[in-house]
Amino acid sequence: MLQPFLTTYIPTLRRSGFIFAALILGFMLGIAPPLFAQTDSPTPSETPTASAPPHLWVLGLGASLDLPAQDWNPAYTLGYGYSLELASPIQAPWTLAIGLTYLHDQGVNDGFQVANDDWRILPAARYFLKQGDLRPYLTGGLGLDLQIASIPGQTAINLDPDLFIGAGLEKSLADRESVFLEARYNFILAGGDLGQDAVLSGGLRDIF
């Protein structure tokens, strides 16, 4: 929960979130330029004609790690959860998606066990930098974050807007299956606080 019980946070925890996101995003963007390299350029007659993709649905399921960064209870250092997503290509290189991410954080604060459960409903767009077997992409979106924070004898529930930016990588396994790794950095507006965290997810996507 975004500062549900304390009014201060640990500065090193904030820095760790930025460093985590920067390293993941830097890695994803760093591998993109070599993937753009082509051995030769197609002649005009070889250039394919752009057309709308067939209507496809992509179901994604993954596991997630949550690293709180700014304006979080310092008892929370590393969370875990899962993600479920339904996506559809609209026009290359764009894909639109709607996803549900669940994250659980817990810890001990002043001798009390505290916990926070996040349910994030996040519409998203993905822009693929390269098509083929290995596909890096950029992503971003805006949605809602339902947070349920608990301490002994007390529960607080908040619904807050959640904006994220990120990058990812897909690798084909078969005709209709691929694995993915994605990093997101979230900005969650709760009251007067702008909470931030980094979420790393990986899993399987299947076309049907």
For each residue, the residues with C-beta under 8 A, 3 or more apart:
1: 4 5 72 73 116 147 148 149 156 158
2: 71 72 147 158 160 188 190 191 193 195
3: 6 7 9 71 72 73 190 193 195
4: 1 73 114 116 149 156
5: 1 73 109 114 149 151
6: 3 9 73 74 109
7: 3
8: 74
9: 3 6 13 14 70 71 72 73 74
10: 13 14 74
11: 14 15
12: 15 16
13: 9 10 16 17 68 69 70 72 74 77
14: 9 10 11 17 18 69 70 196
15: 11 12 18 19
16: 12 13 19 20 67 69
17: 13 14 20 21 67 68 69 70 185 196 197 198
18: 14 15 21 22 69
19: 15 16 22 23
20: 16 17 23 24 67 69 198 200
21: 17 18 24 25 69 183 185 198
22: 18 19 25 26
23: 19 20 26 27
24: 20 21 27 28 167 183 198 200
25: 21 22 28 29 166 167 183 185
26: 22 23 29 30
27: 23 24 30 31
28: 24 25 31 32 136 167 168 169 183
29: 25 26 32 136 167
30: 26 27 33
31: 27 28 34 35 136 169
32: 28 29 35 36 129 130 136
33: 30 36 37
34: 31 37
35: 31 32 129 130 132 134 136
36: 32 33 129 130
37: 33 34
38: 41
39:
40:
41: 38
42: 46 47
43: 46 47
44: 47
45:
46: 42 43
47: 42 43 44
48:
49:
50: 92
51:
52: 91
53: 56 89 90 91 92
54:
55: 88
56: 53 88 89 207 208
57: 86 87 88 207 208
58: 85 86 87 88 89 95 97 205 206 207 208
59: 85 86 87 205 206 208
60: 83 84 85 86 87 97 99 180 203 204 205 206
61: 82 83 84 85 203 204
62: 82 83 85 180 182 201 202 203 204
63: 80 81 82 83 201 202 203
64: 80 81 82 83 101 103 199 200 201
65: 78 79 80 199 200 201
66: 78 79 80 81 103 105 118 197 198 199
67: 16 17 20 77 78 79 197 198 199 200
68: 13 17 72 73 76 77 79 105 195 197
69: 13 14 16 17 18 20 21 72 196 197 198
70: 9 13 14 17 194 195 196
71: 2 3 9 190 193 194 195 196
72: 1 2 3 9 13 68 69 76 105 195 197
73: 1 3 4 5 6 9 68 76 107 109 114 116 149
74: 6 8 9 10 13 77 109
75: 106 107 108 109 114
76: 68 72 73 79 105 106 107 114 116
77: 13 67 68 74 107
78: 65 66 67 105
79: 65 66 67 68 76 103 104 105 106 116 118
80: 63 64 65 66 103 104
81: 63 64 66 101 102 103 104 118
82: 61 62 63 64 101 102
83: 60 61 62 63 64 99 100 101 102 201 203
84: 60 61 99 100 101
85: 58 59 60 61 62 97 98 99 100 124 205
86: 57 58 59 60 97 98 99
87: 57 58 59 60 95 96 97 98 126 205
88: 55 56 57 58 95 96 97
89: 53 56 58 92 94 95
90: 53 94 95 96
91: 52 53 94
92: 50 53 89 128 131
93: 127 128 129 131 137
94: 89 90 91 125 126 127 128
95: 58 87 88 89 90 125 126 128 137
96: 87 88 90 123 124 125 126
97: 58 60 85 86 87 88 123 124 125 126 141
98: 85 86 87 121 122 123 124
99: 60 83 84 85 86 120 121 122 123 124
100: 83 84 85 119 120 121 122
101: 64 81 82 83 84 118 119 120 122 199 201
102: 81 82 83 117 118 119 120
103: 64 66 79 80 81 117 118 120 199
104: 79 80 81 115 116 117 118
105: 66 68 72 76 78 79 115 116 118
106: 75 76 79 113 114 115 116
107: 73 75 76 77 113 114 115
108: 75 111 112 113 114
109: 5 6 73 74 75 112 114 151
110:
111: 108
112: 108 109 151 152
113: 106 107 108 151 152
114: 4 5 73 75 76 106 107 108 109 149 150 151
115: 104 105 106 107 149 150
116: 1 4 73 76 79 104 105 106 147 148 149 150
117: 102 103 104 147 148 149 150
118: 66 79 81 101 102 103 104 105 145 146 147 148
119: 100 101 102 145 146 148
120: 99 100 101 102 103 143 144 145 146 162 186
121: 98 99 100 143 144 146
122: 98 99 100 101 141 142 143 144 162 164
123: 96 97 98 99 141 142 143
124: 85 96 97 98 99 139 140 141 143 164
125: 94 95 96 97 139 140 141
126: 87 94 95 96 97 137 138 139 168
127: 93 94 137 138 139
128: 92 93 94 95 131 135 136 137
129: 32 35 36 93 135 136 137 138
130: 32 35 36 134 135 136
131: 92 93 128 135
132: 35 135
133: 171 172
134: 35 130 169 170 171 172
135: 128 129 130 131 132 169 170 171 172 178
136: 28 29 31 32 35 128 129 130 167 168 169
137: 93 95 126 127 128 129 167 168 169 170
138: 126 127 129 166 167
139: 124 125 126 127 164 165 166 167 168 182 184
140: 124 125 163 164 165 166
141: 97 122 123 124 125 163 164
142: 122 123 161 162 163 164
143: 120 121 122 123 124 161 162
144: 120 121 122 159 160 161 162
145: 118 119 120 159 160 161 162 186 188
146: 118 119 120 121 157 158 159
147: 1 2 116 117 118 156 157 158 159 160 190
148: 1 116 117 118 119 155 156 157
149: 1 4 5 73 114 115 116 117 155 156 157 158
150: 114 115 116 117 154 155 156
151: 5 109 112 113 114 154
152: 112 113
153:
154: 150 151
155: 148 149 150
156: 1 4 147 148 149 150
157: 146 147 148 149
158: 1 2 146 147 149 190
159: 144 145 146 147
160: 2 144 145 147 188 189 190
161: 142 143 144 145 188 189
162: 120 122 142 143 144 145 186 187 188
163: 140 141 142 186 187 188
164: 122 124 139 140 141 142 184 185 186 187 199
165: 139 140 184 185
166: 25 138 139 140 182 183 184 185
167: 24 25 28 29 136 137 138 139 182 183
168: 28 126 136 137 139 180 181 182 183
169: 28 31 134 135 136 137 180 181 182
170: 134 135 137 178 179 180 205
171: 133 134 135 178 179 180
172: 133 134 135 177 178
173: 177 178 179
174: 177
175:
176: 206 207 208
177: 172 173 174 204 205 206 207
178: 135 170 171 172 173 204 205
179: 170 171 173 202 203 204 205
180: 60 62 168 169 170 171 201 202 203 204 205
181: 168 169 200 201 202
182: 62 139 166 167 168 169 200 201 202
183: 21 24 25 28 166 167 168 198 199 200 201
184: 139 164 165 166 198 199 200 201
185: 17 21 25 164 165 166 196 197 198 199
186: 120 145 162 163 164 195 196 197 198 199
187: 162 163 164 194 195 196
188: 2 145 160 161 162 163 194 195 196 197
189: 160 161 193 194 195
190: 2 3 71 147 158 160 193 195
191: 2
192:
193: 2 3 71 189 190
194: 70 71 187 188 189
195: 2 3 68 70 71 72 186 187 188 189 190
196: 14 17 69 70 71 185 186 187 188
197: 17 66 67 68 69 72 185 186 188
198: 17 20 21 24 66 67 69 183 184 185 186
199: 64 65 66 67 101 103 164 183 184 185 186
200: 20 24 64 65 67 181 182 183 184
201: 62 63 64 65 83 101 180 181 182 183 184
202: 62 63 179 180 181 182
203: 60 61 62 63 83 179 180
204: 60 61 62 177 178 179 180
205: 58 59 60 85 87 170 177 178 179 180
206: 58 59 60 176 177
207: 56 57 58 176 177
208: 56 57 58 59 176
